[in-house]
Amino acid sequence: MLPFPGPRHLRRSVGVACAAVLLAACSSTTDGGPGDEKSEPEVSATPTMLSTSGLKLPLDAYDATREETEALQEGQGVLISRCMERFGFRYSLPARPASPASGRQSARIFGVVDPDEAARYGYSVPGEERAPARTSPRLTASEEIALNGAPDLKPTDMPKSQAEAEKKGGGKERINGRAVPVGGCSREAFLKLYAPEPNAVDAIYVFNLKAQAESQAREDSRTKTVNTSWSDCMARKGHTATDPMNATTELGIADDALASPAAITAAKADVGCKKEVNLVGVYFAVQSSYENRLIDKNAETLDLAKKQLSDRLKLAASLVSSS
């Protein structure tokens, strides 16, 4: 899985993004130009807020929701199964763990913020259990080639669109008299859904813009000022931490102790300090300003991404309904 150097909560999301695109060449870069300005964008208003449940940032308007991502994954699974059937194999994607309830996926975007949750669960996420590993079916050598293509394929060997794949034809491997698509059925399914034509916007383009905006927002002077105020508040309560987004590490709370009495005490102080300095309101306002600047600079591509998302959702729905 992709090594992603960006912001912490987005790093946790990259597995979802890359799972959605399967064998896509995941990348952590954008086109470079949109957010390179050195000046800090203006923040017109800073709301006073603490709750982040259901929170929407500007770039969310161009991205798939959790429910839509699951619908796309289901449609992609249908395409893989149909492709495998061409070679005489029956195959279905392994079942995925249940997703968080709608509205909860943004609840920890700025760390723990709910006083009741902090008092009961500390830094752990209520209802979140360690996701079980997806158990893939055992495949024969031929099934493996049909699914993933030749084992020695390089990313540069992969077609970038379904139109390109059809023009070039399949790879050199043949099963039951048929040429295997370059990259196998997984690659074919991805291309048919996410990149049917060469003008397809990168499947994680919006994700990358979000990561860029968040990285810039974390370096913003207004964010750093509120972080200092939060840190001073935590110190008055007996806790030493400077980064609200890395609090558990700085406080020495292990992953298996996120709901321990010590973690609960620290989390309660954390939430109280966020409320005292309006950290959530500042974070939201600053990050929104960077996202809006990126939207202005990438309006044409983002509009195309939004249209293509709508098109692939319709395709996924039709695939599932006819399967």
PEDAQUI-V775164 format. One record per residue. RES is the residue in one letter. BURIAL is # if it has 24 or more other C-alpha atoms within 12 Angstrom, else .. Layout:
res burial
RES BURIAL
RES BURIAL
This chain:
res burial
M .
L .
P .
F #
P .
G #
P #
R #
H #
L #
R #
R .
S #
V #
G .
V #
A #
C #
A #
A #
V #
L #
L #
A #
A #
C #
S #
S #
T #
T #
D .
G .
G .
P #
G #
D .
E .
K .
S .
E .
P #
E .
V #
S .
A .
T .
P .
T .
M #
L #
S #
T #
S #
G .
L #
K #
L #
P #
L #
D .
A .
Y #
D #
A #
T #
R #
E .
E #
T #
E #
A #
L #
Q #
E #
G #
Q #
G #
V #
L #
I #
S #
R #
C #
M #
E .
R #
F #
G .
F .
R .
Y #
S #
L #
P .
A .
R .
P .
A .
S .
P .
A .
S .
G .
R .
Q #
S #
A #
R #
I #
F #
G #
V #
V #
D #
P #
D .
E #
A #
A #
R #
Y #
G #
Y #
S #
V #
P #
G .
E .
E .
R .
A .
P .
A .
R .
T .
S .
P .
R .
L .
T .
A .
S .
E #
E #
I #
A #
L #
N #
G #
A #
P .
D .
L .
K .
P .
T .
D .
M #
P #
K #
S #
Q #
A .
E .
A #
E .
K .
K .
G .
G #
G #
K .
E #
R .
I #
N .
G .
R .
A #
V #
P #
V #
G #
G #
C #
S #
R #
E #
A #
F #
L #
K #
L #
Y #
A #
P #
E .
P .
N .
A #
V #
D #
A #
I #
Y #
V #
F #
N #
L #
K #
A #
Q #
A #
E #
S #
Q #
A #
R #
E #
D #
S .
R #
T #
K .
T .
V #
N #
T .
S #
W #
S #
D #
C #
M #
A .
R .
K .
G .
H #
T #
A #
T #
D #
P #
M #
N #
A #
T #
T .
E .
L #
G .
I #
A .
D .
D .
A .
L #
A #
S .
P .
A #
A #
I #
T #
A #
A #
K #
A #
D #
V #
G #
C #
K #
K #
E #
V #
N #
L #
V #
G #
V #
Y #
F #
A #
V #
Q #
S #
S #
Y #
E #
N #
R #
L #
I #
D .
K .
N #
A .
E .
T #
L #
D .
L .
A #
K #
K .
Q #
L #
S #
D .
R #
L #
K .
L #
A #
A #
S .
L #
V .
S .
S .
S .
